[in-house]
Amino acid sequence: MRQVVVLEEDSAVIRLFKALANPVRATIIHRLTQGSADVTELVELTGVSQPLVSHHLRVLREAHLVEARRDGRRQSYSIIDQHVAHIVLDAIKHTKEHDHDCHH
């Protein structure tokens, strides 16, 4: 039997889920599962201001979920690795498959 680890408030796992708990950040991550995007596209997608999208991208970078790449004047964002995509896509799939009003 594996030993159970008690996750502290400041653990990397808790920080990861806190970063994903915001609807704008979750939307950004979901979009990035399809490939990289720049801030302009993310602003159009989320409907929030450019400074607010930039703030959310900073939170996602600090949580080690996304990375930025500069291509000339354009900065493009992408998911750091496929584990991040799996977390989000599996969560979406799970919620579509299960009725969370049931008691199981």
TORDRENTI-882072 format. One record per residue (C-alpha): residue in three letters; y, x, z. Coordinates in steps of 0.2 Angstrom, whole numbers, padded with zeros to 4 digits, always signed. Example, Ala and Ser with C-alpha at 12.3 -4.5 7.8 and 13.67 -1.06 7.14 Angstrom:
<rs>
ALA-0022+0062+0039
SER-0005+0068+0036
</rs>
This chain:
<rs>
MET+0000+0000+0000
ARG+0017+0007-0005
GLN+0030+0010+0009
VAL+0044-0003+0009
VAL+0062+0005+0007
VAL+0076-0003+0016
LEU+0091-0004+0005
GLU+0107+0000+0013
GLU+0124-0007+0007
ASP+0129+0009-0001
SER+0113+0012-0010
ALA+0113+0015-0029
VAL+0102-0001-0032
ILE+0114-0012-0022
ARG+0129-0004-0031
LEU+0120-0008-0048
PHE+0117-0026-0044
LYS+0135-0028-0037
ALA+0142-0021-0053
LEU+0131-0034-0063
ALA+0136-0048-0052
ASN+0153-0051-0060
PRO+0152-0063-0075
VAL+0164-0052-0086
ARG+0154-0036-0083
ALA+0137-0046-0085
THR+0144-0052-0102
ILE+0149-0034-0107
ILE+0132-0027-0103
HIS+0124-0041-0112
ARG+0134-0038-0128
LEU+0131-0019-0126
THR+0112-0023-0127
GLN+0115-0026-0145
GLY+0124-0009-0148
SER+0140+0000-0144
ALA+0157-0009-0144
ASP+0175-0004-0142
VAL+0188-0012-0130
THR+0196-0023-0143
GLU+0179-0031-0147
LEU+0175-0034-0129
VAL+0193-0041-0126
GLU+0189-0054-0140
LEU+0172-0058-0133
THR+0177-0060-0115
GLY+0194-0068-0117
VAL+0202-0057-0104
SER+0216-0045-0105
GLN+0213-0027-0111
PRO+0218-0020-0094
LEU+0205-0031-0086
VAL+0192-0026-0098
SER+0196-0008-0095
HIS+0194-0011-0076
HIS+0177-0019-0078
LEU+0172-0004-0090
ARG+0177+0008-0076
VAL+0167-0001-0063
LEU+0152-0001-0075
ARG+0154+0018-0079
GLU+0155+0022-0060
ALA+0139+0012-0058
HIS+0131+0023-0071
LEU+0128+0008-0082
VAL+0138+0012-0097
GLU+0146+0027-0106
ALA+0161+0030-0117
ARG+0161+0040-0133
ARG+0177+0045-0142
ASP+0177+0044-0161
GLY+0195+0049-0166
ARG+0207+0037-0158
ARG+0193+0024-0155
GLN+0183+0024-0139
SER+0166+0016-0140
TYR+0155+0010-0125
SER+0137+0009-0124
ILE+0123+0006-0111
ILE+0117+0022-0104
ASP+0099+0019-0106
GLN+0087+0005-0110
HIS+0083+0002-0092
VAL+0100-0006-0090
ALA+0096-0017-0105
HIS+0079-0022-0098
ILE+0087-0027-0081
VAL+0099-0039-0090
LEU+0088-0046-0103
ASP+0074-0049-0091
ALA+0085-0058-0079
ILE+0091-0069-0093
LYS+0074-0072-0099
HIS+0068-0076-0081
THR+0082-0089-0078
LYS+0078-0097-0095
GLU+0059-0098-0090
HIS+0061-0105-0073
ASP+0069-0120-0065
HIS+0078-0113-0050
ASP+0080-0130-0042
CYS+0061-0130-0039
HIS+0054-0124-0022
HIS+0041-0110-0027
</rs>
